[in-house]
Amino acid sequence: MRAEIALMSGSAFAVTHHAFSSGAGRTSDGNGSHASTLKSPSYTKSVSWQHYPTMRPPSPLSLAWRKFGSGKAVEDIVTLFTQRRPEISGFLEIFGNPRS
């Protein structure tokens, strides 16, 4: 029953708690000490990726947005990059420039 609840909840704590309370992971001497209280490197490797989002480098547009604040219009931010990044200048052609 506990294993079914643990699987439905998706909780690592529930799975670990069930394993220890049911006798799994105990030493052969029967004294109740837990043989697997420290997780193995393979266990850590298999689950550690789940806790971190995928890292991607920020785009030039997002960097400009952070640096110059969200109060700036998109056209103003894109203008900062038109001299160095000509491929971004096409953005204004696609979406239009209300100042023109």
C-alpha positions in Angstrom: 0.0 0.0 0.0 2.8 2.4 0.9 4.6 1.7 -2.3 1.5 2.5 -4.3 1.0 5.8 -2.5 4.7 6.7 -3.0 4.4 5.9 -6.7 1.3 8.0 -7.1 2.7 10.9 -5.2 6.0 10.9 -7.0 7.7 11.8 -3.8 11.3 10.7 -3.3 10.8 11.0 0.5 7.8 8.7 0.4 9.8 6.1 -1.6 12.8 6.4 0.8 10.7 6.3 3.9 8.9 3.2 2.7 12.2 1.4 1.9 13.6 2.1 5.4 10.4 1.4 7.3 9.8 -1.9 5.5 13.3 -3.2 6.4 14.9 -2.7 3.0 18.5 -1.5 3.2 19.2 -3.0 6.6 22.4 -4.8 7.4 22.6 -8.6 7.7 23.2 -8.4 11.5 19.6 -7.4 12.0 20.4 -4.6 14.4 18.2 -2.2 12.4 21.0 0.0 11.2 20.6 1.2 7.6 23.2 0.1 5.1 22.1 2.6 2.5 21.6 5.8 4.3 24.2 7.4 2.0 23.2 7.4 -1.6 25.5 5.9 -4.1 27.1 8.1 -6.8 25.0 6.4 -9.5 21.8 7.3 -7.6 22.9 10.9 -7.3 23.8 11.1 -10.9 20.5 9.7 -12.1 18.3 12.1 -10.2 20.4 15.3 -9.8 19.6 16.6 -13.3 15.9 16.8 -12.4 16.5 19.7 -9.9 18.1 22.2 -12.3 16.6 24.0 -15.3 18.3 23.8 -18.7 20.9 26.6 -18.9 21.1 28.6 -22.1 23.2 31.7 -22.8 21.0 34.9 -22.9 20.3 36.4 -26.2 21.6 40.0 -27.1 18.0 41.2 -26.9 17.4 39.8 -23.5 20.7 41.2 -22.2 19.7 44.7 -23.5 16.3 44.3 -21.9 18.0 43.6 -18.5 20.6 46.3 -18.8 18.4 49.1 -19.9 15.2 48.2 -18.1 11.8 47.1 -19.1 10.5 50.7 -19.6 12.3 50.9 -22.9 10.4 50.1 -26.1 11.5 47.1 -28.1 12.5 49.4 -31.0 14.9 51.3 -28.7 16.5 48.1 -27.5 16.9 46.7 -31.0 18.4 50.0 -32.2 21.3 49.5 -29.7 22.3 46.4 -31.7 21.7 47.5 -35.3 25.3 48.7 -35.8 26.9 45.6 -34.4 24.3 43.0 -35.3 22.8 43.7 -38.7 20.6 40.5 -38.6 18.6 42.1 -35.7 17.9 45.2 -37.8 15.4 43.0 -39.8 13.3 42.9 -36.7 12.1 46.5 -37.3 11.3 45.7 -40.9 9.1 42.8 -39.9 7.3 44.5 -37.0 7.5 48.1 -38.2 8.9 51.2 -36.7 6.2 53.6 -35.5 8.7 56.5 -35.4 9.3 56.4 -39.2 
